[in-house]
């Protein structure tokens, strides 16, 4: 009986750390696939960031996927629209972040969208982005939209294909130890 009480106490002390949020680095590259015809949709909604938290400028980091961006830029197949890197905590509860780029006009940006991230065996990613055409009056006249969901493997570069728009995303734990490399040969 004493063993069960000790075990219960140990589980009570350890369990909160199992479910605690960990710090991750998120890097994303939004691209247009030039070979695929653009699909122009209705204009992005004015409340495009509803329920999302803005990325704190202090959490922005230097991108590490610059080599991939250079390859994409050198190719005529892709146009890089956005490249951002930041740190944030992730856990079992979804976290929705608002990402934008360009000059804000009446609450709208040339590129705007949200990432909803939830940590599990894989990280669930729900991406919803608009690439807006803004007229001289500052009003959105047309938009291209990327709306996709995926289960991405952490620590690896993942491509989310949504037709003419796509996203490269890499989510890396900053607290978990790095995985050991796979040996070239299996020892006898």
TIGUMI-362114 format. One line per 5 residues: number of its first residue (from 1); their letters; for each residue y, z negated, x of N, C-alpha, C. Coordinates in steps of 0.2 Angstrom, whole numbers, plus 5000, padded with zeros to 4 digits. Atoms other than C-alpha are relative to their C-alpha. Example, Ala and Ser with C-alpha at 12.3 -4.5 7.8 and 13.67 -1.06 7.14 Angstrom:
BEGIN
1) AS) 4994:5000:5004:4978:4961:5062:5006:5000:5004; 4994:5001:4996:4995:4964:5068:5005:4997:4996
This chain:
BEGIN
1) XXXXX) 4994:5000:5004:5000:5000:5000:5006:5000:5004; 4994:5000:4996:5012:4996:5014:5001:5007:5003; 5000:4994:4998:5008:5013:5021:5004:5005:4996; 4997:4996:5005:5014:5021:5005:5008:4999:5000; 4993:5002:5000:5030:5011:5005:5004:5003:5006
6) XXXXX) 4997:4998:4994:5034:5016:5023:5000:5008:5000; 4999:4993:5000:5030:5034:5020:5005:5002:4995; 4995:4999:5005:5041:5034:5004:5007:4999:5004; 4994:5001:4996:5055:5027:5015:5002:5005:5005; 4999:4994:4995:5053:5040:5029:5002:5006:4996
11) XXXXX) 4998:4994:5004:5053:5054:5016:5007:5000:4997; 4993:5001:5003:5069:5047:5008:5005:5001:5006; 4996:4999:4995:5077:5047:5025:5001:5007:5003; 5001:4993:4997:5071:5064:5031:5002:5005:4995; 4999:4995:5005:5073:5074:5015:5007:5002:4999
16) XXXXX) 4993:4997:5000:5092:5075:5014:5001:5005:5006; 4999:4996:4995:5092:5083:5031:4997:5007:4999; 5004:4994:5002:5079:5096:5025:5005:5005:4996; 4996:4996:5005:5091:5102:5011:5007:5001:5002; 4993:4999:4998:5107:5101:5021:5002:5007:5002
21) XXXXX) 4998:4994:4999:5117:5116:5023:5001:5001:5008; 4999:4999:4993:5117:5124:5041:5006:5005:5001; 4995:4995:4998:5130:5134:5050:4997:5006:5002; 5002:4993:4999:5128:5153:5051:5006:5004:5002; 4995:4995:4999:5137:5167:5058:4998:5006:4996
26) XXXXX) 5001:4994:5004:5139:5182:5046:5004:5006:5003; 4996:4994:4997:5144:5199:5053:4998:5006:4995; 5001:4994:5005:5146:5214:5041:5004:5006:5002; 4997:4994:4999:5150:5232:5043:5000:5004:4994; 5000:4996:5006:5155:5242:5028:5001:5007:5002
31) XXXXX) 5000:4993:4998:5152:5261:5030:5000:5005:4994; 5001:4995:5005:5154:5277:5020:4995:5005:5003; 5005:4995:4998:5139:5289:5022:5003:5007:4998; 4996:4994:5001:5149:5306:5024:4995:5005:4997; 5004:4994:5002:5134:5317:5020:4998:4999:4992
36) XXXXX) 5001:5002:5008:5132:5308:5002:5006:5001:4997; 4994:4999:5004:5145:5314:4989:5002:4993:4998; 4997:5006:5002:5157:5300:4985:4999:4999:4992; 5000:5001:5007:5155:5292:4968:5006:4996:4998; 4994:5004:5002:5172:5287:4961:4999:4997:4993
41) XXXXX) 5001:5004:5006:5171:5273:4948:5007:4998:4997; 4994:5003:5003:5183:5265:4937:5004:4996:5005; 4996:5004:4995:5197:5255:4946:4997:4993:5001; 5003:5007:4998:5192:5238:4954:5004:4996:4995; 4997:5005:5004:5195:5224:4942:5006:4996:5004
46) XXXXX) 4995:5004:4997:5211:5213:4945:4997:4993:5002; 5004:5006:4998:5199:5198:4946:4994:5001:5004; 5006:4998:4996:5188:5205:4959:4997:4994:5004; 5002:5005:4996:5187:5189:4969:4999:4993:4995; 5001:5005:5005:5184:5178:4953:4994:4995:5003
51) XXXXX) 5006:5005:4999:5174:5162:4958:4998:5000:5008; 5002:4999:4993:5174:5167:4977:5005:4996:5004; 4996:5003:4995:5181:5157:4991:5002:5005:5006; 4998:4995:4994:5192:5166:5004:4997:4997:5007; 5002:5002:4993:5186:5165:5022:5006:4997:5003
56) XXXXX) 4995:5003:4996:5196:5153:5032:5002:5004:5006; 4999:4996:4994:5205:5162:5046:4998:4996:5006; 5003:5004:4994:5199:5148:5058:4993:5001:5001; 5007:4999:5000:5181:5153:5054:4999:5007:5003; 5001:4994:4998:5184:5171:5059:4998:5000:5008
61) XXXXX) 5003:5000:4994:5174:5176:5075:5001:5007:5003; 5000:4994:4997:5174:5190:5088:4993:5004:4998; 5006:4997:5002:5162:5203:5082:4995:5002:5006; 5005:4999:4995:5146:5206:5092:4997:5007:4999; 5004:4993:5002:5140:5223:5084:5005:5006:5002
66) XXXXX) 4995:4995:4998:5154:5233:5093:4996:5006:5002; 5004:4995:4998:5140:5244:5100:4998:5005:4995; 5002:4996:5006:5134:5249:5083:5006:5003:4997; 4994:4997:5003:5152:5252:5077:5002:5006:5004; 4998:4994:4996:5155:5264:5092:4995:5006:4998
71) XXXXX) 5004:4994:5002:5139:5274:5088:5001:5003:4993; 4999:4997:5006:5143:5275:5070:5007:5004:5000; 4994:4997:4999:5161:5280:5074:4999:5007:5003; 5001:4994:4997:5155:5293:5086:4996:5006:4996; 5003:4995:5004:5144:5301:5073:5004:5002:4994
76) XXXXX) 4997:4998:5006:5150:5312:5059:4997:4998:4994; 5004:5002:5006:5138:5305:5047:5003:4994:4997; 4998:5007:5002:5147:5288:5045:5008:5000:5001; 4993:5002:4999:5165:5282:5043:5000:4992:4999; 5000:5008:5000:5167:5263:5047:5006:4998:4996
81) XXXXX) 4994:5002:5004:5178:5255:5034:5002:4993:5001; 4999:5007:4999:5177:5237:5038:4995:4997:5004; 5004:5003:4995:5170:5226:5052:5003:4993:5000; 4998:5007:5000:5171:5207:5050:4995:4995:5002; 5005:5005:4998:5163:5192:5058:5003:4993:4998
86) XXXXX) 4998:5006:5002:5164:5174:5052:4995:4995:5000; 5005:5005:5001:5155:5157:5052:5001:4996:4993; 4999:5003:5007:5151:5148:5036:4993:4996:5000; 5006:5004:5001:5138:5135:5030:4996:5004:4994; 5005:4997:5005:5123:5142:5020:4995:4995:4998
91) XXXXX) 5006:5005:5002:5110:5132:5010:4997:5003:4994; 5004:4998:5006:5100:5133:4994:5004:5002:4994; 4995:4998:5005:5115:5134:4983:5004:5006:5002; 4996:4994:4998:5124:5151:4983:5007:4999:5002; 4993:5000:4998:5140:5153:4992:5003:5007:4999
96) XXXXX) 4997:4994:5001:5152:5167:4986:5006:5000:5004; 4994:4999:4996:5165:5173:4999:5004:5006:4998; 4995:4994:5001:5180:5185:4996:5002:5003:5006; 4998:4997:4994:5183:5198:5009:5004:5006:4998; 4996:4994:5001:5197:5210:5010:5003:5003:5006
101) XXXXX) 4997:4997:4994:5206:5222:5022:5006:5004:4997; 4994:4995:5001:5223:5231:5022:5005:4996:4996; 4995:5003:5003:5239:5227:5014:4999:4999:4992; 5000:5002:5007:5239:5217:4998:5006:5003:4995; 4995:4998:5005:5248:5225:4983:4998:4998:4993
106) XXXXX) 5002:5002:5007:5248:5216:4966:4993:4997:5000; 5007:5003:5000:5232:5206:4971:4995:5004:5002; 5005:4996:4998:5223:5221:4976:5000:5003:5007; 5000:4997:4993:5218:5228:4993:4996:5006:5001; 5004:4993:4999:5212:5245:5000:4993:4999:5000
111) XXXXX) 5007:5002:5000:5195:5236:5003:5000:4993:4998; 5001:5007:5003:5190:5221:4993:4993:4999:4998; 5007:5001:5003:5174:5213:4988:4998:4993:5001; 5003:5007:4999:5163:5198:4988:4993:5000:5002; 5007:5001:4998:5147:5192:4996:4997:4994:4998
116) XXXXX) 5003:5006:5003:5136:5180:4987:4994:4999:5005; 5005:5001:4995:5124:5172:5000:4996:4994:4998; 5005:5006:5001:5109:5160:4997:4995:5000:5005; 5005:5000:4995:5098:5154:5010:4993:4998:4997; 5007:5001:5002:5079:5154:5007:4996:5002:5006
121) XXXXX) 5005:4997:4995:5064:5161:5017:5004:5005:5003; 4995:4994:4998:5076:5176:5018:5007:4998:4997; 4994:5001:5003:5094:5176:5014:5001:5005:4995; 4999:4995:5006:5098:5183:4997:5007:5002:5001; 4994:4997:5000:5113:5194:4998:5002:5004:4994
126) XXXXX) 4997:4996:5006:5123:5200:4983:5007:5003:5002; 4993:4997:4998:5137:5212:4989:5003:5004:4994; 4996:4996:5006:5150:5219:4977:5007:5002:5003; 4994:4998:4997:5164:5229:4986:5003:5006:4997; 4996:4994:5002:5177:5242:4981:5004:5002:5006
131) XXXXX) 4995:4996:4995:5186:5255:4992:5005:5003:4995; 4995:4998:5005:5202:5258:4982:5005:5005:5003; 4995:4995:4998:5214:5272:4982:5006:4997:4996; 4994:5004:5003:5231:5264:4979:5006:5005:5001; 4995:4995:5000:5246:5275:4974:5007:4997:5003
136) XXXXX) 4994:5002:4997:5264:5274:4980:5003:4994:4996; 4997:5006:5004:5268:5261:4966:4996:4994:5001; 5005:5006:4998:5254:5249:4973:4995:4999:4995; 5005:5001:5005:5242:5252:4958:4994:5004:5002; 5006:4997:4999:5224:5256:4960:4998:5005:4995
141) XXXXX) 5002:4994:5004:5220:5273:4954:4993:5002:4999; 5007:4999:5000:5202:5275:4958:4997:4996:5005; 5004:5004:4996:5188:5266:4967:4993:5003:5002; 5007:4999:4998:5172:5268:4976:4997:4993:5000; 5003:5007:5001:5160:5254:4973:4993:5000:5003
146) XXXXX) 5007:5002:4997:5145:5246:4983:4998:4994:4996; 5003:5006:5004:5135:5235:4972:4992:5000:5002; 5007:5000:4998:5118:5230:4979:4998:4992:5002; 5003:5006:4999:5107:5215:4981:4994:5001:5005; 5006:4999:4995:5094:5212:4995:4998:4993:5003
151) XXXXX) 5003:5006:4996:5083:5199:5004:5000:5002:5007; 4999:4998:4993:5089:5200:5022:4996:4995:5005; 5003:5004:4995:5079:5193:5037:5006:4998:5005; 4995:5003:4996:5090:5181:5047:4999:5002:5007; 5000:4999:4993:5094:5185:5065:4999:5008:5001
156) XXXXX) 5001:4993:4999:5091:5204:5062:5005:5004:4997; 4995:4996:5003:5103:5218:5058:4996:5004:4994; 5003:4997:5006:5099:5224:5040:5005:5005:4997; 4996:4994:5003:5105:5240:5031:4999:4999:4993; 5000:5000:5007:5110:5238:5013:5002:5007:4998
161) XXXXX) 4998:4993:5002:5110:5256:5006:5002:5000:4992; 4998:5000:5007:5120:5259:4990:5003:5007:4999; 4997:4993:5001:5122:5278:4990:5004:5002:5005; 4995:4998:4995:5138:5284:4998:5003:4995:5004; 4997:5006:4996:5143:5267:5004:4994:4996:5002
166) XXXXX) 5005:5004:4998:5132:5256:5014:5003:4994:5004; 4997:5006:4997:5133:5239:5023:4994:4998:5005; 5004:5003:4995:5126:5233:5039:5001:4993:5000; 4998:5007:5000:5124:5214:5039:4995:4996:5005; 5005:5005:4995:5117:5201:5052:5002:4993:4998
171) XXXXX) 4999:5007:5002:5116:5183:5047:4996:4996:5005; 5003:5003:4994:5112:5172:5062:5001:4992:5000; 4999:5007:5000:5109:5153:5062:5003:4998:5007; 4997:5002:4994:5120:5144:5074:4997:4993:5002; 5003:5006:4999:5110:5128:5073:4993:5000:5001
176) XXXXX) 5007:5000:4999:5092:5133:5073:4999:5003:5007; 5001:4997:4993:5084:5137:5090:4998:5008:4999; 5001:4993:5000:5083:5156:5094:4992:5001:5000; 5007:4999:5000:5065:5163:5091:4998:5002:5007; 5002:4998:4993:5055:5165:5107:4998:5008:4999
181) XXXXX) 5002:4993:5000:5052:5183:5112:4993:5001:5000; 5007:4999:5001:5036:5191:5108:4997:5003:5007; 5003:4998:4994:5025:5193:5124:4998:5007:5000; 5003:4993:5000:5021:5210:5130:4993:5001:5000; 5007:5000:4999:5004:5206:5134:4997:4993:4997
186) XXX) 5003:5007:5003:4993:5192:5125:4995:4998:5006; 5004:5003:4995:4986:5181:5139:4993:4999:4998; 5007:5001:5002:4967:5179:5139:4998:4993:5000
